[in-house]
Amino acid sequence: MFKVINNKVYLTRGDSAPLPLDVADKDGNPYTPQSDDVVVLTVKKTTADTAYLTQKHLVDGVFSFIPTDTESWDYGDYVYDVQLTMANGYTDTIIQPSLFRIMEEVTF
């Protein structure tokens, strides 16, 4: 099970999750990332950590989590953000650090 509420992600440990992303420009107009843009979702235990637990690249408007991405993580709260880097070097954190909660599972 997964859900996203106000940029807060809730994912059952070891589950699959296709997380779609809609990007808007500074005026609120839809922006479609170009082929040479890089959009990365990074998950860490805390914002102060230098090492990340996983990074996912946006492919066709979706970040895809597979069971092995989270099956070894402890239950609990993590943080994530999403950063867009354009080919010209312009960089924007389009989702500020937000909750990424790993929920408990019963079936292993």
C-alpha angles and dihedrals in degrees: 000000000000136000139170121215119178091338091310110127122211115188130170109234112263096013129126118248130182104199111194120205128206113196125202129191123235090278093052095254118139113266122199111206111241123233091259095047118099120213115186132184112203126193123198135165090242135357089248093061115104094202120068127216094216142347123204127194121217111250119184090342096308138100106210122209119191126196095261091057093073107012093104097043121109117246112260146065128333133164131239139179136186122227128193118203116186124208091254090059097257106147128193130174096222095183113038119217106303140170119285107182123192107210126210122265132204102191113064 
